[in-house]
Amino acid sequence: MSSVWQIFNAQLQRRRRRWAWVQRWLPVPTLGAVGAVVGSVAAHHGFSVDAALPLWVLAGSWPVWRAPEEGAADALRFRLRVRRIGWRASVTVVLAFTVTRASGVSADWVLALAPIPALLEPLLWPLWPRSLRRAVRSAQVYEELVEAKFAQGRNRQSRNGRSRRRSWWIRRPYVGGRVGAVSVGFDPDRGVCGRPLPVESSEPEPEPEPESEPEPEPGAGGRAPVRATPVRQLLYLWREEETGPRIERWLRYASVSWSGRELLVTDGRQRLVRAGLAGRPKSEYPRPGERVLPHRPVELVWLTERRVDAARTYLESWVLLLDAEGRRLLTLPAVGLRQSDVGAVAHAAGLRFAAYELALGGWEGPRPLSSRLFPKRRGHIRLRFR
C-alpha cells in the first residue's frame, strides 16, 4: 500500500510542478496579447499607440516580479529577492515613464533614472554581513555542482544512443530535496565557500614534542624525504599529441617533493617554488628561477575535472597548495603524476591532503567552478606544462 501511495504522490508532485511552470510563464503572452489589443484599439480611435507600452513593459519584466523558485537554500532565495528589488525599482521607473508618455507628458529625465537602482544594488551587497554572503556563495556553488552532474547524466544518455527528441524541453533540476532532485555530497563549512565531499582525504600526523628541546615549526622535520615525479606511461595517456623535448623536460625536472625541511615544486622549465622554509638562513636570497610562496601552505589538494559530452570524457588534474583559509597559493598541472605519490608527499610534509573530482557539463564562463571553490590568493604562482 505504501508503494502505491509513493507512486501516486510522485505523479501528483510532477503534475504540480508542470502546472506551476505554466502559471509562472502564462502572464507573459497574456499581457503581450492584451497590450497588442489595447494598442490596436487606441490607434483605431485616433489615440497614441503608447497606451500599450505599460502592458508590454510588464510582459517583458514579468520574471522580475515573480518570487524565486522554491527548493533553493534560504540564503540564495534571499539574495535573489534582494537583487529583484533593485530590478523592480528600475522597472517601476520605466513604468512611470511609459504612463507619462501615454498621457502626453514628456518626461525623458525619468527614463534616465531607471538604471540607477539596478546598478546600485550590487554595490551595496558587500555591506551585508559576511556570514550571509558566504552562505549565498555556498548555495550558488552547490547549485552549480547539481546542474553540472545533471548535465553529465544527459550527455551520457545521449552518448549511449538514447533518444534526443525530448531533450529540448528538459528543465534544470530542482534542488533542496524535492522530488526528482539530483543529490551531490557537499560540505558547506569547508574552504572559502564550501566544497564537495572529497574522494580521499587525510589529516597530518601531529609532530612529536621533545622533552628538552624547543618545539619545532609545523612540518619542519622528523620525516624522511619523499618525491613525486611524472611517469612516462601516465604522461602519454594525458598528452597523446605531445612529442619531443617538452615531454622529456617535464619527465626530467617536474616534481613535488619534501626535502626533509621544506616543500619543493618544480615544473618542466626548471622553475622552482619553495614552501615551508624551516631552518633556511634569512640571508639566503632566492636564486634565479626560484620563487617563494607568500604564505605557509596547510593543505595539498589533488583536483580532477571531468567533462562529459556526446563524444567522449575529458579528464584534467591539478595539484594545488592552499593556505589556512582555503585559498590557492600554487597551481601545478598533474600531468603524469600519481595521486598516491602526491598524497605521500603531503603526509611527509605534515599537510592535510584531499582529492576532489568535479563533474563539469561544458563551458563554464569566465569564472570556472574550480576558481570559486579554490580562489587564488594574492601572489598566486601558476606553473605550466608548456
Beta strands, then each sheet from edge to edge (+ up, - down):
strand 1: 186-187
strand 2: 195-196
strand 3: 200-202
strand 4: 226-228
strand 5: 255-258
strand 6: 263-266
strand 7: 272-275
strand 8: 290-292
strand 9: 299-308
strand 10: 313-322
strand 11: 328-333
strand 12: 352-360
strand 13: 376-382
sheet 1: 1+ 2-
sheet 2: 3+ 12- 9- 10+ 11- 13-
sheet 3: 4+ 5- 6+ 7- 8-
end
